[in-house]
Amino acid sequence: MKDVRLLVPVAFSVFLLAGCASYHLREGNRLYNAMAYNSAVTEYEKALSRKEINEARIKIADCYRMMNNAPKEEEAYAKVVTLSEAAPQYKLYYAEALMQDGKYEEAKKQFDDYLAKVPTDKSAAMLRSSIDSIPRLMEDSIKYTVEPLNINTGETNFSSVYYADGIVFVTDRSSGKHPRIYEWTGRPFLDLYFSKKDTGESWNSPAPLPGSVNGIYHDGPATFSADGN
């Protein structure tokens, strides 16, 4: 009788954890379908902390791919491709993430595995072929030195264009205490920022482009006419 009484709370705990896992999976799917990928990851991770669910594993990887977070995407798809039910396309996604991280030899293997199952995918075949061209493309790299500007501080920064005596670029850095958050990425909405070149190779701290160009949603990239209007 003693053994039976001990089994009751254990069985109840297992049932409770499974129910919680199902709830967080449903919440994750709801957020995923709403393209709130950053928040969806949190729910899927909560589900997995209670129970191993292949759907949650796959959806987490897909979220990181949609968020363009290559390191996290690579880590997540490395687990997904080991699942017996994983479709061939996840080999492709894993290969692309490896390629973005510069892991070309590993990427080739994943491309080859994928193309063995989907030989008609011409885009994947071209990506696989492009890896073999990388050594040739890097032959003259010793002639150049590429250095990040001091205005890169970890946020997304892209599409710089010369303007006045500096540059205008797109960034998702925060411009206030309570920025509006883009649920897709979990980061602030994109705005246009301006930075003026200082003495030497340094640039002044970027600030939002003056005027009314930056609204409450995404803004950018920018281009300017010859007269700077």
N, C-alpha and C positions, 0 to 999 in steps of 0.2 A: 504493500500500500504506500509505503514511504517513497519508493521509486516512481510510482505513478504520480504522486503529488509533485515531485520534482520536475517531471516532464511537462506538466501543465503550463507553468510560467515560461519555460523554454519555448514551447510550441507557440504560445501567445506572442512572445518577443519576435520570433521568426515571421509570424503572420503580420505583426505590426510593421516590421521593417519592410516587408514585401509591399504592403499597402502604401507606405510612405514613398517607396521607390516608384511605384506606379503613378502616384500623385505628381511627383517631381518630373517624371517622364512626360506626363500629359502637359504640365506647365511649360516644360522645355519645348514641346512640339507646338504649343500655342504661340509662344514667343518666336520660334523658328519660322512659323508660317506668317507671322507679322513682320518678318525680317529684322527682328530685334535680336540679332545673333549674339551680341555680347552678353545680354541677360540670359539668353537661352543656354549658353555654356554653363552658367552658374547652376541652373536647374538640372541640367544633365549630370553635372559633377555630383550634385546632391543625391541624385538617383543612384549613381554608381557607387557612392559611399555606403549605400545600404544593400545594393544587390548588383551583380554583374549583368548588364543588359546590353546586348550587341547593338541594338538600335541606338542607344544613347552614345555608345562608342563611335558609331558611324556619324551620327549627327554632330557630335563635338568636332570631329575632323572637318566636316562640311562647313561648320560655323567659322572655324579658323581660316578655311580657304576663302570664304566669302569676305572675311575681314582682312584678307591679304596679310595674314600673320604667318609668314613662311616657316619660322622656327617651330612655332606651336603646331602648325599644320603638319610639318614633317613628323614631329613626335607622335601626333595623334594617328596619322595614316600608317605609321610603322606598326601600330597595334591593330589597326583595321585590316590590313592585308593578311594578317595571320588568322583571321576569322574564316571558317569554312564557308560561311554563307556570303562572304563579301564578293560583290560583282567585279568583273575585270576592270571597270572604270576606276576603281580605287587604286589599282596598280598605276594607272596613268596619273592620277592626282598625286600619288606618292612620288612618282618619278619627277613630276613638275616641281614639287616642293624641294626635293633633293637638288634639282638643277638650280633653283633660285638660291640655294645655300652654297652653291659651288661644289657640291659633292657629285661630280660628274661620273665617276666610275660606278658608284652605287646607283645613280640615276639610269645609266645604260642598262644595267641588269633589270631594273623595274620596267623600263621601256620594252626590252626584249621579251620579258614575261608577258607583258600586256599585248604586244604585237603578235605573239604566238597564238593568242586567243582571238584577237581582233585584227587580222592582217590587212583589212580594207581601210583602216584609219590612216589616211594620207597625212593628216596634220601631225599625228603622233610620230609617224615615220620620218617626217621632216625634222621634228624636234630631236628625235634620236640621231639623225644624220648630222644635225648641227653640232652635236657634242664633239664629233670627230674633227670639226673645223676649228675648235677653240685653240689648240696649240698654234695653228697657223695664224689665227687672228691676234695672238698674243706675242708674235715674233718681234714686233717693233715697240712693245710696251715699255721697254727700257728707255725709250726716247722721251717719255713723258712722266711727270709726277702729278698725281691727283691727290689733292688734300681737301678735306671738308672745311667749309667756312665756319667761323666761330659762331655764326647765328644758328647752326644746327645744334639743337639741345635735346634731341630725343623724340620730338614730335614728327608728324608727317609734314614734310616740306617739299614742294615740287613746283614745276612750271615757272621758273624765274624768268623775268624779262626786264631789260634795261629801261629805266624811267628816270628822267631828270638826272640827278647826280648819284643815283643808286639803283636799286633793283626792287621790283615788286614780285612777290611770290605768294603761292597758296599754302596755307598751313592750318592745322587743327589745334594749334596752341591756344591756351585759355587767355582771354583778354579781360577777365573780371572774376569776381569772387564766386558768382553763380552762373556760369556759362550754360547755354542751352546744349543739351547732350543729344547727339545723333545715335539712336538706339542700334543702328546697324553695327557701329564700331565701339560704342561706349565712350567715344571721344567727343569734344566739342564740334559743332558744325564748322565747315571750312570757311575761312575769311581771307581777304587779301591784306598782306602786310608789306610795309616799306622799310628798307634799310639803306642807310647812306654809307658809302665807303669812307672809312677813317684813314688816318695816315698809315702808311705801310700796307700790310695785307689784312688788316682788321676791318670789321664792319661794325657800325653802331648797332645798339640793341634795337631789334625790329619793333615797330609799332603798327597798329591798324592803319591802313591807308586812309588819310583824311577824306572827309566828305560823307556822302550818304550811300556809297557803293556797297558797304557791308550791311546786309539785312539779317533777318532772324534765321534764315536757312543757309544753304551752301552758296558761296560766292567765289567765282574764279573758274578757270584761269583768266588772265587779263591780256589784252593787247592794246597798243597805243598807236595812234596815227603819227605821221611824221612831225606834226607840230606839238605832239605830246598831249593832245586833247583826249 
